């Protein structure tokens, strides 16, 4: 693997662009950069520059589109929901970090879904049918994601309005799904209370920790076309109802390279907690595993703004936490050893540990927040009659002449 590093002048020369365009590539997540100790100059991996140059050289022929359309960082669909630009995250033009400080997930849902609070009426709850009760009992001992995957089809079976292609009915269905999944996470009866309040009550979170739960949900709401959202949107394009859309998102989020990455972060912190030398253990991990779980994000070369926001709130609300102090040491050491900043996965696991939440709460926060995004993309896709159907670039053996 090519690990040559080059400066900004050389990177711009190889790409044939100006310095301003080079920085624009970085802000759009098309190119990674990192700072150099004691200097303002940033450096770039030569293989990243070469990859971007190849992508820019690709023509628009059908076979070229098939070969490159789904590469990380290449736009595949138009959307008016989420913008990631200049290291910031925006929901319909509103700064997500600012929203996280004062808004609930329900308010962000109204923003992303373009609706008022009527779908969130206190009476709009999923009906507890016999099938749903049986599924609830069967799912009681399963993991959070598996519980959700069992409860969704059981609820859908009797939620007949979910099949109605009317915007008002669709929005009400979306709220029922969100409330059902919250109940699946807490294992408490379905409620119309704000989701962060339900979680805080079920997890016995002290008052100073409740705003952190709320913020984590808001910051997880959407992130354009990550794996689970793309899966959900493809399903939505078939005309399937929202229960199927959410099921697709949940199936994708369970993977260890997506939402399940939080478990790798937790394992890393467990290993570091018992290490005699934190920096040496981190260096060993980098040497053996190439990367640190929970660190770095291609769309945020200078650090994940979602993680930065959560860490700022943690310091403000729980400044004397010994667990936070330890994790801050880990972050500082990772910056020295791997020159990497924490991402949202690391930040939500930090929240889980600082507040003493149940195991896998970080994943639960992520999936509940992201459900709002899946629904937003399904609503957006409903305005289009097109089926999302990428083409394949065949690379297998050809039939004999």
Secondary structure, 3 states (H helix, E strand, C coil): CCCCEEEHHHHHHHHCCCHHHHHHHHHCCCCCCEEECCEEEEEEEHHHHHHHHHHHHCCCCHHHHHHHCCCCCCCCCCCCCEEEECCEEEECCEEHHHHHHHCCHHHHHHHHHCCCCHHHCCCCCCCCCHHHHHHHHHHCCCCHHHHHHHHHHHHHCCCHHHHCCCHHHHHHHHHHHHHHHHHHHHCCCCCCCCHHHHHHHHCCCCHHHHHHHHHHHHHCCCCCCCHHHHHHHHHHHCCCCHHHHHHHHHHHHCCCCCCCHHHHHHHHHHHHHCCCCHHHHHHHHHHHHCCCCCECCCCCCCCCHHHHHHHHHHHHHCCCCHHHHHHHHHHHHHHHHCCCCECHHHHHHHHHHHCCCCCCHHHHHHHHHHHHHHHHHHHHHHCCCCCCCCCCCCCCCCCCC
